[in-house]
Amino acid sequence: MEPHEYASRDAIGLRELIRAGEVSPAEVERTARHALDLANKQVNGLALPLFSPALEHSADGPFTGVPFLIKDSGPVAEGVPFAMGSRGVRRALARHDSDLMTRVRAAGLVTLGLTTAPELGISFATEPVKHGPTRNPWHLDHGVGGSSGGAAALVAAGAVPVAHGNDSAGSVRVPASCCGLVGLKPSRGRTPCGPDLGEPVFGLSYEFALTRTVRDAAHFLDAIHGPGVGDKYTAPPPVRPYAEELSADLAPLRVALSTEAWSGVAVDPEVAAAAVAAGELLADLGHVVSQGSPALDWEDVITSMVPAEMAFLASTFRQAPRPPDPNEMEAVSRRLFEEVADLTVYDLMDAFHAQNRVSRSVGAFFTGHDLLVTPTLGQLPAPHGTLRQDEPGQTVTGWIRSIFDYGPFTAVFNIAGQPAISLPLGQSRDGLPIGVQFVAAYGREDLLFRIAAQLEQAAPWRDRVPPHSVRGLA
C-alpha cells in the first residue's frame, strides 16, 4: 500500500480493505508509520517518537488494524509517558489505562504515537515551548487550534484517519475548524472519563476524537460510548447504533442561526458568511431556518470557566507523585499556580451557580429549537504567535478572555452539556478551512449525525486536500 493510497481512505475505508483481505493489518501499520514520518516533518504534531511496537489491541474489534494516536493530555495508556505539553512535567507515566483507552484497545485501533498539545491544554493554539508550534497542513505559517492540535494536524495531513482528542472549552471543535476536519464534542456523560477522574474540569471536559468523515465519527462513538464502572452520571443510551443514523430519514428541523458572539467580539466576515451559507443550505434541504440563539450573560461563561479550570489543574497536580517545576512552565501556567492560592470555596460556588444559569438558558432554548448553527471559531486560523501563552504579565482571567475572543462560540456547550459538532463546510479566499458548529439538545447525537451526513452529501469536503498532505508528499 502506497502512502497516498493509505491517506485517501478514512478509518472505515481502511477497515473494509483489511476485512476483504486486500491489505493486511501489518502492511497498513507499515504504511502508517511512513505516512506519520512524512507528515510530522511538515506539521510537527508528535510529542514523542512513535511507539515500537504499537500498543496492544484486539485482533477482533470494529476498527481492528486502523492506525490511531493518543493526545498528550494526561495519563491515557498504561506505561506511556505524558507531559501535558510542559517542560515542567517530568517522568510522568500512566499507571493504568483510562476507561477510554480500554475501549480503544478493544475496538482494535492500532495506537502508534502521542500528539502535541499546548501546555496544560489551556490554549486554542498548539505552540508549546516544549515542542514548538504545530503547523497547519493547509498553510504552515498558521496554527492548528488547540488543545487537540497535534491530533488535528496529523489527521488533516493524512497520517492517520482518526486520533484521540478531548474538549474542555472547544479543544476538539476548534482544531477541527482550523484543519478542515469533523470534530464532535459529545453530550455530558456520553463517553467515559474514569477511572482516575469522576468529573473532569467539574464536568466541562469531554473525551472523543478528530476524523475526516462523519461516518468515522459515528462508528468511533459506537465503539467507545457508555458509562464506565462507577461513573457519576451517564447520558441516555441511543436507541440504535449511531452509524445507522447516517442513512436515517430526517424530518424538517427547527433551525436557529446566529453569527453574533455572546461576548460581543467581532466575527470575521468570511467566517460569518460560512455559517450563513450553511443555514441557506439547510433551508434548501427543507429545514425551517430563522435567526436566534440562547440568551446568555457572557460574564457567566467566564465565571463558569476560570475557577473550574484553575482548581481542577491545581488539584490534579497536587495529587501527582512529582509536582511540576513552575520555573520550567510557561507564563500563564505559572500565573495559574500563583492565583489558585487565593481561590476560595466561594469562588467555586460562584462558578457552579454561573454554570447553572448558562445550562438553564441553553436548555430552555432547545425546547423550542432542534438545532443551533454558529461559526465554530470567530476568526480564520491564526498565524503562529497570535496567542502567546508564555508572554509575561497576563492574568488567568485575561488569558481566558483572549482565547475566547478568538473562539467565542464553543465553551458555552461545555458548560451546558449539549452535543456539538464542527463540520468543514467553508474555505477562506486564501484556502484556509472554516468550520461551522451545529448544536443539538442534550443527548441528541443521533440528530447531529443525521444532519451532518446530509450536509456531507450535499456539500462534500472529502476531496478537499491540504497542500501539505501525505497524498501529495509521497
Protein Blocks (a to p, Z undefined) as FASTA:
>chain_A
ZZklmmmpcfklmmmmmmnopacfklmmmmmmmmmmmmmmmnopafbdcddddddddfbb
fkgoiacddddebjfbghiaceehpaklghiacfbdcfklmmmmmnopacfbdcdddehh
iacbdcbfklopaddfkbmkbcebjfklmmmmmmmnomambdcdddfkopmmmmmmmnop
acddddehkaccbfkbgbgghhpaccddddfbfklmmmmmmmmgccdehiabdcdddfbd
fklmmmgccddddddddfbdfklpacdfklmmmmmmmmmmmmmnopacdeddddddfklm
mmmmmmmmmmmmmmmmmmpmbdcdfklpcfklmmmmmmmmmpcfklmmmmmmmmmmmmmm
mmmmmmmbfbdcddfblbdcddehkacfkbghiafklmmmmmmmmmmmlmmmmmnopacd
dddfbccfkopacdddddddehilmmmmmmmmmmmmmmccklpccfbbfklmZZ
